Amino acid sequence: MLKVNGHVLKTALEFFLLAKSAEEQLIEIDKISSAYSASMAFSVELFLKSINAETKYIPVLEVGSAIMYAPLSEAIKGGHSYIPLWKKLTDDQRIYLNSSYKKSKYWYSASSTLEDELNALDGMFVECRYSYEKSFIDISLCERISFLAHFFSEHLETEENHRYRWEQKKTT
């Protein structure tokens, strides 16, 4: 597993889980395809940002000698495009992700690498968010962005998430 910033990953998982809950509730995705795909696409962006994000703790309250701190994460800025985020990753990170993607059940065979798939789906968040400006959204792209989000949700973890998933497996 690739270790990432837990603070940013948590936000990515929130958008992912919101869309995934629609799948699990058997909501007809075609009726909410814009919102569903926008959530999945935004989660992919945040998953990528979580890889190189840094968290600093800033003081938010001082009482006497006691200081309360809150986390503040800084991620790579790059708008909503996946490609600048991908290119900021180290070679080792890209190799790991490409290799994991090709072995995963979410690999989209028309794209030979994860980078190819990110290129193909680049701009999905903006396209879905402003879907009223389009005559239609290609439903196959909705499925592909969902696969990509599922892949990242399973391959990016913090130590805490890994421990939580392991404990869940032990109890089931």
Short mmCIF file of the C-alpha atoms (twelve columns), coordinates in Angstrom:
data_MODEL
# 
_entry.id   MODEL 
# 
loop_
_atom_site.group_PDB 
_atom_site.id 
_atom_site.type_symbol 
_atom_site.label_atom_id 
_atom_site.label_alt_id 
_atom_site.label_comp_id 
_atom_site.label_asym_id 
_atom_site.label_seq_id 
_atom_site.Cartn_x 
_atom_site.Cartn_y 
_atom_site.Cartn_z 
_atom_site.pdbx_PDB_model_num 
ATOM 1   C CA . MET A 1   0.000   0.000   0.000   1 
ATOM 2   C CA . LEU A 2   1.051   3.545   -0.686  1 
ATOM 3   C CA . LYS A 3   0.961   5.632   2.481   1 
ATOM 4   C CA . VAL A 4   -0.745  8.973   2.115   1 
ATOM 5   C CA . ASN A 5   -1.852  12.004  4.095   1 
ATOM 6   C CA . GLY A 6   -4.768  10.863  6.259   1 
ATOM 7   C CA . HIS A 7   -6.290  14.315  6.570   1 
ATOM 8   C CA . VAL A 8   -6.711  14.708  2.786   1 
ATOM 9   C CA . LEU A 9   -7.563  11.024  2.317   1 
ATOM 10  C CA . LYS A 10  -10.455 11.379  4.764   1 
ATOM 11  C CA . THR A 11  -11.977 14.094  2.597   1 
ATOM 12  C CA . ALA A 12  -11.470 12.021  -0.563  1 
ATOM 13  C CA . LEU A 13  -13.175 9.058   1.092   1 
ATOM 14  C CA . GLU A 14  -16.125 11.232  2.134   1 
ATOM 15  C CA . PHE A 15  -16.889 12.141  -1.506  1 
ATOM 16  C CA . PHE A 16  -16.241 8.566   -2.609  1 
ATOM 17  C CA . LEU A 17  -18.461 7.050   0.091   1 
ATOM 18  C CA . LEU A 18  -21.264 9.493   -0.669  1 
ATOM 19  C CA . ALA A 19  -21.380 8.294   -4.274  1 
ATOM 20  C CA . LYS A 20  -20.819 4.671   -3.284  1 
ATOM 21  C CA . SER A 21  -23.782 4.797   -0.909  1 
ATOM 22  C CA . ALA A 22  -25.962 5.667   -3.907  1 
ATOM 23  C CA . GLU A 23  -24.701 2.489   -5.608  1 
ATOM 24  C CA . GLU A 24  -25.417 0.413   -2.521  1 
ATOM 25  C CA . GLN A 25  -28.907 1.888   -2.104  1 
ATOM 26  C CA . LEU A 26  -29.577 0.706   -5.658  1 
ATOM 27  C CA . ILE A 27  -30.428 4.210   -6.728  1 
ATOM 28  C CA . GLU A 28  -30.676 4.390   -10.499 1 
ATOM 29  C CA . ILE A 29  -27.370 6.058   -11.264 1 
ATOM 30  C CA . ASP A 30  -28.611 7.406   -14.588 1 
ATOM 31  C CA . LYS A 31  -31.039 9.627   -12.643 1 
ATOM 32  C CA . ILE A 32  -28.195 11.192  -10.654 1 
ATOM 33  C CA . SER A 33  -25.315 10.665  -13.066 1 
ATOM 34  C CA . SER A 34  -23.998 14.244  -12.835 1 
ATOM 35  C CA . ALA A 35  -23.863 14.334  -9.036  1 
ATOM 36  C CA . TYR A 36  -22.633 10.743  -8.806  1 
ATOM 37  C CA . SER A 37  -19.846 11.240  -11.355 1 
ATOM 38  C CA . ALA A 38  -18.860 14.650  -9.954  1 
ATOM 39  C CA . SER A 39  -18.424 13.089  -6.493  1 
ATOM 40  C CA . MET A 40  -16.420 10.177  -7.876  1 
ATOM 41  C CA . ALA A 41  -14.299 12.483  -10.051 1 
ATOM 42  C CA . PHE A 42  -13.608 14.877  -7.185  1 
ATOM 43  C CA . SER A 43  -12.635 11.960  -4.949  1 
ATOM 44  C CA . VAL A 44  -10.064 10.862  -7.575  1 
ATOM 45  C CA . GLU A 45  -8.590  14.369  -7.542  1 
ATOM 46  C CA . LEU A 46  -8.360  14.323  -3.749  1 
ATOM 47  C CA . PHE A 47  -6.920  10.792  -3.728  1 
ATOM 48  C CA . LEU A 48  -4.121  12.057  -5.994  1 
ATOM 49  C CA . LYS A 49  -3.606  15.147  -3.832  1 
ATOM 50  C CA . SER A 50  -3.404  13.010  -0.684  1 
ATOM 51  C CA . ILE A 51  -0.224  11.326  -1.914  1 
ATOM 52  C CA . ASN A 52  1.982   14.392  -1.523  1 
ATOM 53  C CA . ALA A 53  -0.046  16.509  0.895   1 
ATOM 54  C CA . GLU A 54  1.493   17.735  4.114   1 
ATOM 55  C CA . THR A 55  -0.283  18.452  7.370   1 
ATOM 56  C CA . LYS A 56  0.825   21.136  9.756   1 
ATOM 57  C CA . TYR A 57  -0.651  21.731  13.166  1 
ATOM 58  C CA . ILE A 58  -1.547  25.323  13.884  1 
ATOM 59  C CA . PRO A 59  -2.483  26.793  17.265  1 
ATOM 60  C CA . VAL A 60  -6.177  27.623  17.456  1 
ATOM 61  C CA . LEU A 61  -6.664  28.299  21.152  1 
ATOM 62  C CA . GLU A 62  -4.344  29.301  23.980  1 
ATOM 63  C CA . VAL A 63  -5.390  29.226  27.608  1 
ATOM 64  C CA . GLY A 64  -2.539  29.942  29.967  1 
ATOM 65  C CA . SER A 65  0.279   27.586  29.045  1 
ATOM 66  C CA . ALA A 66  -2.051  25.122  27.274  1 
ATOM 67  C CA . ILE A 67  -2.272  25.340  23.507  1 
ATOM 68  C CA . MET A 68  -4.855  23.575  21.360  1 
ATOM 69  C CA . TYR A 69  -3.756  22.711  17.809  1 
ATOM 70  C CA . ALA A 70  -5.789  21.848  14.710  1 
ATOM 71  C CA . PRO A 71  -4.574  20.123  11.549  1 
ATOM 72  C CA . LEU A 72  -4.225  22.142  8.378   1 
ATOM 73  C CA . SER A 73  -3.287  20.230  5.260   1 
ATOM 74  C CA . GLU A 74  -1.665  21.669  2.189   1 
ATOM 75  C CA . ALA A 75  -2.021  19.761  -1.042  1 
ATOM 76  C CA . ILE A 76  -0.581  20.393  -4.468  1 
ATOM 77  C CA . LYS A 77  -2.535  23.082  -6.221  1 
ATOM 78  C CA . GLY A 78  -3.493  22.257  -9.764  1 
ATOM 79  C CA . GLY A 79  -7.119  23.042  -10.325 1 
ATOM 80  C CA . HIS A 80  -9.240  20.024  -11.112 1 
ATOM 81  C CA . SER A 81  -6.887  18.466  -13.651 1 
ATOM 82  C CA . TYR A 82  -5.432  15.055  -12.842 1 
ATOM 83  C CA . ILE A 83  -2.360  15.322  -15.056 1 
ATOM 84  C CA . PRO A 84  -0.428  18.018  -13.141 1 
ATOM 85  C CA . LEU A 85  -1.094  16.036  -9.945  1 
ATOM 86  C CA . TRP A 86  0.104   12.810  -11.569 1 
ATOM 87  C CA . LYS A 87  3.272   14.473  -12.866 1 
ATOM 88  C CA . LYS A 88  4.142   15.770  -9.379  1 
ATOM 89  C CA . LEU A 89  4.330   12.197  -8.051  1 
ATOM 90  C CA . THR A 90  7.728   10.551  -7.770  1 
ATOM 91  C CA . ASP A 91  8.755   7.905   -10.285 1 
ATOM 92  C CA . ASP A 92  8.427   5.242   -7.570  1 
ATOM 93  C CA . GLN A 93  4.888   6.380   -6.728  1 
ATOM 94  C CA . ARG A 94  3.814   6.336   -10.392 1 
ATOM 95  C CA . ILE A 95  5.391   2.902   -10.961 1 
ATOM 96  C CA . TYR A 96  3.646   1.494   -7.885  1 
ATOM 97  C CA . LEU A 97  0.266   2.941   -8.893  1 
ATOM 98  C CA . ASN A 98  0.558   1.841   -12.545 1 
ATOM 99  C CA . SER A 99  1.537   -1.671  -11.511 1 
ATOM 100 C CA . SER A 100 -1.249  -1.916  -8.929  1 
ATOM 101 C CA . TYR A 101 -3.786  -0.568  -11.398 1 
ATOM 102 C CA . LYS A 102 -2.925  -3.121  -14.081 1 
ATOM 103 C CA . LYS A 103 -3.347  -5.942  -11.549 1 
ATOM 104 C CA . SER A 104 -6.595  -4.595  -10.103 1 
ATOM 105 C CA . LYS A 105 -10.138 -5.592  -10.983 1 
ATOM 106 C CA . TYR A 106 -10.733 -1.947  -11.912 1 
ATOM 107 C CA . TRP A 107 -8.266  -1.857  -14.808 1 
ATOM 108 C CA . TYR A 108 -9.930  -0.477  -17.921 1 
ATOM 109 C CA . SER A 109 -8.302  -2.482  -20.692 1 
ATOM 110 C CA . ALA A 110 -8.622  0.196   -23.366 1 
ATOM 111 C CA . SER A 111 -6.119  2.248   -21.399 1 
ATOM 112 C CA . SER A 112 -2.730  0.666   -21.065 1 
ATOM 113 C CA . THR A 113 -1.686  2.568   -17.923 1 
ATOM 114 C CA . LEU A 114 -3.202  4.474   -15.062 1 
ATOM 115 C CA . GLU A 115 -1.773  7.634   -16.589 1 
ATOM 116 C CA . ASP A 116 -3.672  6.900   -19.828 1 
ATOM 117 C CA . GLU A 117 -6.900  6.512   -17.871 1 
ATOM 118 C CA . LEU A 118 -6.274  9.721   -15.930 1 
ATOM 119 C CA . ASN A 119 -5.696  11.481  -19.270 1 
ATOM 120 C CA . ALA A 120 -8.915  10.045  -20.709 1 
ATOM 121 C CA . LEU A 121 -10.947 11.148  -17.683 1 
ATOM 122 C CA . ASP A 122 -9.195  14.458  -17.062 1 
ATOM 123 C CA . GLY A 123 -11.724 17.255  -16.585 1 
ATOM 124 C CA . MET A 124 -14.543 14.883  -15.556 1 
ATOM 125 C CA . PHE A 125 -15.260 16.794  -12.354 1 
ATOM 126 C CA . VAL A 126 -15.820 20.090  -14.157 1 
ATOM 127 C CA . GLU A 127 -17.751 18.408  -16.975 1 
ATOM 128 C CA . CYS A 128 -20.109 16.689  -14.536 1 
ATOM 129 C CA . ARG A 129 -20.386 19.644  -12.209 1 
ATOM 130 C CA . TYR A 130 -21.529 21.819  -15.125 1 
ATOM 131 C CA . SER A 131 -23.495 19.099  -16.910 1 
ATOM 132 C CA . TYR A 132 -26.332 21.494  -17.701 1 
ATOM 133 C CA . GLU A 133 -23.984 23.090  -20.245 1 
ATOM 134 C CA . LYS A 134 -23.707 19.773  -22.112 1 
ATOM 135 C CA . SER A 135 -26.310 18.006  -24.200 1 
ATOM 136 C CA . PHE A 136 -25.444 14.710  -22.445 1 
ATOM 137 C CA . ILE A 137 -22.818 12.941  -20.348 1 
ATOM 138 C CA . ASP A 138 -21.408 9.712   -21.717 1 
ATOM 139 C CA . ILE A 139 -22.605 7.102   -19.205 1 
ATOM 140 C CA . SER A 140 -19.556 4.917   -19.963 1 
ATOM 141 C CA . LEU A 141 -17.361 7.711   -18.559 1 
ATOM 142 C CA . CYS A 142 -19.432 7.587   -15.361 1 
ATOM 143 C CA . GLU A 143 -18.584 3.900   -15.016 1 
ATOM 144 C CA . ARG A 144 -14.907 4.493   -15.747 1 
ATOM 145 C CA . ILE A 145 -14.567 7.293   -13.182 1 
ATOM 146 C CA . SER A 146 -16.295 5.036   -10.655 1 
ATOM 147 C CA . PHE A 147 -13.767 2.254   -11.341 1 
ATOM 148 C CA . LEU A 148 -10.916 4.720   -10.912 1 
ATOM 149 C CA . ALA A 149 -12.284 6.017   -7.599  1 
ATOM 150 C CA . HIS A 150 -12.791 2.456   -6.343  1 
ATOM 151 C CA . PHE A 151 -9.199  1.627   -7.296  1 
ATOM 152 C CA . PHE A 152 -7.770  4.591   -5.382  1 
ATOM 153 C CA . SER A 153 -9.974  3.932   -2.350  1 
ATOM 154 C CA . GLU A 154 -8.452  0.458   -2.066  1 
ATOM 155 C CA . HIS A 155 -4.823  1.346   -2.804  1 
ATOM 156 C CA . LEU A 156 -4.223  4.486   -0.805  1 
ATOM 157 C CA . GLU A 157 -4.115  4.075   2.913   1 
ATOM 158 C CA . THR A 158 -2.833  5.592   6.046   1 
ATOM 159 C CA . GLU A 159 -1.601  3.414   8.857   1 
ATOM 160 C CA . GLU A 160 -4.807  4.124   10.779  1 
ATOM 161 C CA . ASN A 161 -7.044  3.034   7.884   1 
ATOM 162 C CA . HIS A 162 -4.997  -0.136  7.410   1 
ATOM 163 C CA . ARG A 163 -5.347  -1.003  11.082  1 
ATOM 164 C CA . TYR A 164 -9.117  -0.306  10.972  1 
ATOM 165 C CA . ARG A 165 -9.667  -2.524  7.922   1 
ATOM 166 C CA . TRP A 166 -7.560  -5.309  9.448   1 
ATOM 167 C CA . GLU A 167 -9.590  -5.176  12.680  1 
ATOM 168 C CA . GLN A 168 -12.838 -5.296  10.685  1 
ATOM 169 C CA . LYS A 169 -11.655 -8.416  8.849   1 
ATOM 170 C CA . LYS A 170 -10.771 -10.089 12.156  1 
ATOM 171 C CA . THR A 171 -14.275 -9.582  13.557  1 
ATOM 172 C CA . THR A 172 -16.161 -10.794 10.493  1 
# 
